Amino acid sequence: MKKVLKVLENKNDSIEYIHCASDPGSLDAFIDYDAGIAMVDGTAPHIMDPGYPGAYDVIINMADCWDDSSLIQDKNKIISLSDTISTCHKMATSCISSAAALLESNIHLAKPYVKYDTINDFIAKLMKRLEGFKTGREKKRLLSAVSVGETVFFGETIEALSNSIYVIPDIWGAASHALLSELHRATSILSLEQIVCYCSIRTPDKIDHIIFPSAGIAVTTANSFHAKEDKKHIVIPDLMNSIPNIIEEQMSLHLNKTKELIDIACDHVKRAKLLHDDLEAFYVKAMDFSKVDLIYERIIKEIL
């Protein structure tokens, strides 16, 4: 994938990079809009079967490059590692699900104190700024992930696609949920081109960021998991009324427990990554890279 990308990057093509949530330094896919192609890692945990084999989807079978006898020789180790990695991911998922439930409780508790009139006024003004800009497809993306030992946030994507960035400071989630849900509804009616980015802990129930590339405008959430602090950003203030102390104490307890759960999930993902590196070593050892080079030559010829 990286070798193919290098050729496409030299052509200055418009490329979207899709990173692995469990290893942000690795790519799971890319989309080249100029060449009209995408390349995707279709193996677990994101298996993709071709919908239109040959006519639209082309399978790149790297298993043809393996020495099966080498893998069979290490079968027991490979099975053990694979099963342990799967268990790590299941434990991480359990922690994330529990964290999501606590965040949902906080949104429910904070909802009565949201200033909906202020939100509606902001949306009305923003919709005027968006008038006349490009209509098109809506893209659904993640800009953050519970990853290897930490939560990762690709805030630079927002910076690259936006000149005006509106920030919603919102540790409880209710104000950003109300504003971005209504903004998404309003802009979808007009079919405005937009990139809708969901909360990685509560996908697809909560939107955290919306980018309007043709307008160069983004609305983003700043919270305990991804902060945005920059002078050029426009902070949207006073979206919440005062919350009673007893309710705020309960929400603080939920938020602290959420952070603990996410930290544990990150540790599970980190262990899975270390084990995956060990697993990958068996396949690297069994791979005939001269055959890989032949596949690359065929693919790049088709693309160009």
C-alpha positions in Angstrom: 0.0 0.0 0.0 2.8 2.4 0.9 4.7 1.7 -2.4 1.5 2.4 -4.4 0.9 5.5 -2.4 4.4 6.9 -3.1 3.7 6.8 -6.8 0.3 8.4 -6.5 1.7 11.1 -4.1 4.4 12.0 -6.7 1.5 12.6 -9.2 0.1 15.1 -6.6 -3.2 13.3 -6.5 -5.9 14.2 -4.0 -5.6 11.3 -1.5 -7.5 10.5 1.7 -5.5 8.4 4.3 -7.4 6.0 6.6 -5.4 4.9 9.5 -5.6 1.8 11.7 -7.3 2.6 15.0 -5.1 0.0 16.8 -1.9 1.3 15.2 -2.3 5.0 14.0 1.1 4.7 12.3 -0.2 2.1 9.9 -2.7 2.5 7.1 -5.9 0.4 6.7 -6.9 2.1 3.4 -6.5 5.1 1.1 -8.8 6.7 -1.4 -7.3 8.5 -4.5 -10.0 10.8 -5.8 -8.1 11.8 -8.9 -7.4 8.2 -10.0 -10.8 7.0 -8.9 -9.5 4.1 -6.8 -9.3 2.9 -3.3 -7.2 0.2 -1.6 -8.4 -1.4 1.6 -7.0 -3.9 4.0 -9.9 -6.3 4.0 -8.7 -8.6 6.8 -10.1 -9.0 10.3 -11.3 -7.1 12.3 -12.7 -5.2 9.3 -13.3 -8.0 6.8 -14.6 -6.8 3.4 -16.0 -9.2 0.8 -16.2 -8.0 -2.9 -19.7 -6.9 -3.9 -18.9 -7.0 -7.6 -15.9 -9.3 -8.0 -13.7 -8.5 -11.0 -16.1 -5.9 -12.3 -15.6 -3.4 -9.5 -13.7 -5.0 -6.7 -10.4 -6.6 -7.2 -9.0 -9.0 -4.6 -5.2 -8.8 -3.9 -4.4 -12.2 -2.5 -1.2 -11.8 -0.5 -1.6 -15.4 0.7 -0.2 -16.5 -2.6 3.1 -15.1 -1.4 3.3 -17.2 1.7 5.3 -20.3 2.4 2.5 -22.4 4.0 5.0 -24.9 5.4 6.6 -22.2 7.5 3.3 -21.1 8.9 2.2 -24.7 9.6 5.4 -25.2 11.5 4.5 -22.3 13.8 0.7 -23.1 13.9 0.3 -23.5 17.6 2.1 -20.2 18.4 0.1 -18.4 15.7 -3.2 -19.7 17.0 -2.3 -18.8 20.6 -1.2 -15.3 19.7 -4.3 -14.7 17.5 -6.7 -15.8 20.2 -5.0 -13.7 22.8 -5.1 -10.6 20.6 -8.8 -11.2 20.0 -9.3 -11.4 23.8 -7.5 -8.1 24.3 -9.7 -6.4 21.7 -12.8 -7.9 23.3 -11.8 -6.5 26.7 -11.1 -3.1 25.2 -14.5 -3.1 23.6 -16.2 -4.0 26.9 -14.4 -1.0 28.6 -15.4 1.3 25.8 -19.0 0.2 25.9 -19.1 0.8 29.7 -17.5 4.2 29.2 -20.1 5.0 26.5 -23.0 4.2 28.9 -21.6 6.7 31.5 -21.2 9.4 28.9 -24.7 8.8 27.7 -25.9 9.3 31.4 -24.0 12.6 31.5 -25.7 13.8 28.3 -29.1 12.8 29.8 -28.4 14.6 33.1 -27.0 17.8 31.4 -29.7 18.0 28.7 -32.2 20.2 30.7 -29.5 22.9 31.2 -28.6 23.4 27.5 -29.3 26.8 26.1 -31.2 25.8 23.0 -32.0 29.4 22.0 -28.3 30.2 21.9 -27.7 27.0 19.8 -30.4 27.9 17.4 -29.1 31.4 17.0 -25.6 30.1 16.2 -26.9 27.6 13.7 -29.0 30.3 11.9 -26.0 32.5 11.5 -23.8 29.7 10.4 -26.3 28.5 7.8 -26.2 32.0 6.2 -22.4 31.6 5.9 -22.9 28.3 4.3 -25.3 29.5 1.6 -24.2 29.0 -1.9 -21.4 26.5 -1.1 -21.0 23.2 -2.8 -23.6 20.4 -2.5 -22.5 16.9 -2.6 -22.0 13.6 -0.7 -21.8 13.3 3.0 -18.7 11.4 4.3 -18.8 9.7 7.6 -15.4 9.5 9.4 -13.6 9.1 12.7 -10.9 11.6 13.7 -10.2 9.9 17.0 -9.6 6.4 18.4 -9.0 4.6 21.6 -5.6 3.4 20.5 -2.2 2.1 21.6 -1.8 3.3 25.2 -3.7 6.6 24.5 -6.6 8.2 22.8 -5.5 9.6 19.4 -7.0 12.7 17.8 -6.2 13.7 14.2 -7.0 17.4 14.8 -4.7 18.3 11.9 -7.3 17.1 9.5 -9.7 19.8 10.7 -6.8 22.4 10.4 -6.0 21.3 6.9 -9.6 21.5 5.6 -10.8 24.6 7.4 -10.0 28.3 7.6 -12.7 29.1 10.2 -13.0 26.6 13.1 -15.8 27.0 15.7 -15.1 25.2 19.0 -17.7 23.9 21.3 -16.2 23.5 24.8 -18.3 20.7 26.3 -17.1 18.3 28.9 -20.6 16.9 29.5 -21.6 16.2 25.9 -25.1 17.6 25.9 -24.5 21.0 24.3 -22.3 19.6 21.5 -24.8 16.8 20.9 -27.7 19.2 20.6 -25.8 21.7 18.3 -24.1 19.3 16.0 -27.2 17.0 15.6 -29.4 20.0 14.6 -26.6 21.5 12.4 -26.3 18.1 10.6 -30.1 17.9 10.1 -30.2 21.4 8.7 -27.3 21.0 6.3 -28.4 17.6 5.2 -31.7 19.0 4.0 -29.7 21.3 1.7 -27.4 18.4 0.7 -24.3 20.4 1.6 -21.0 18.6 1.1 -19.8 17.7 4.6 -17.6 15.4 6.6 -19.4 14.2 9.7 -17.0 12.8 12.3 -18.4 10.7 15.1 -17.3 10.2 18.7 -15.0 7.1 18.7 -16.5 6.1 22.1 -20.1 6.5 21.1 -20.2 5.9 17.3 -22.6 6.4 15.6 -24.8 8.0 18.3 -22.9 11.2 18.8 -21.3 13.6 16.3 -18.2 15.4 17.6 -17.1 17.4 14.5 -18.5 18.5 11.1 -16.3 19.9 8.4 -17.6 21.8 5.3 -14.5 21.6 3.0 -15.8 23.8 0.2 -16.7 26.6 2.7 -13.5 26.0 4.7 -15.6 25.9 7.9 -15.6 23.4 10.7 -17.5 23.0 14.0 -15.6 20.9 16.5 -16.0 19.7 20.1 -13.4 20.2 22.8 -13.7 17.8 25.7 -11.7 15.6 28.0 -10.6 13.4 25.1 -9.7 15.9 22.4 -9.0 19.5 23.3 -8.6 22.4 20.8 -6.7 25.5 22.0 -5.6 28.0 19.4 -6.0 31.7 19.0 -7.4 31.4 15.5 -10.3 29.2 16.7 -13.6 30.7 17.4 -15.0 29.5 20.8 -18.8 29.2 21.1 -19.4 30.3 24.7 -22.3 30.0 27.2 -24.2 27.0 25.8 -25.1 25.7 29.2 -27.0 27.2 32.1 -25.8 26.6 35.7 -26.1 23.0 36.8 -26.9 22.2 40.4 -23.9 21.0 42.4 -25.4 17.6 43.3 -25.9 16.8 39.6 -22.5 18.1 38.6 -20.9 16.0 41.3 -22.6 12.9 39.9 -21.5 13.8 36.3 -17.9 14.4 37.5 -17.9 10.9 39.0 -19.2 9.4 35.7 -16.5 11.3 33.8 -13.7 10.2 36.0 -14.8 6.6 35.8 -15.1 7.0 32.0 -11.5 8.2 31.8 -10.4 5.2 33.9 -12.2 2.8 31.6 -10.7 4.4 28.5 -7.2 4.2 30.0 -7.8 0.5 30.7 -9.1 0.0 27.1 -6.0 1.8 25.8 -3.8 -0.6 27.7 -5.6 -3.6 26.2 -5.1 -2.2 22.7 -1.4 -1.6 23.5 -1.0 -5.2 24.6 -2.8 -6.4 21.4 -0.5 -4.3 19.3 2.7 -5.8 20.9 1.3 -9.3 20.4 0.3 -8.4 16.8 3.9 -7.4 16.1 5.0 -10.9 17.4 2.3 -12.5 15.2 3.3 -10.5 12.2 6.9 -11.7 12.5 5.8 -15.2 11.6 4.2 -14.0 8.4 7.1 -11.8 7.5 9.4 -14.8 7.9 7.1 -16.9 5.6 6.6 -14.1 2.9 8.3 -14.3 -0.4 8.7 -10.6 -1.1 9.8 -11.2 -4.7 6.2 -12.3 -5.4 4.9 -9.3 -3.5 7.0 -7.1 -5.9 5.4 -8.8 -8.9 1.9 -8.1 -7.5 2.9 -4.4 -6.9 4.1 -4.1 -10.5 0.9 -5.5 -11.9 -1.3 -3.2 -9.7 0.6 0.0 -10.4 0.5 -0.7 -14.1 -3.3 -1.1 -13.9 -3.6 2.1 -11.9 -1.4 4.2 -14.2 
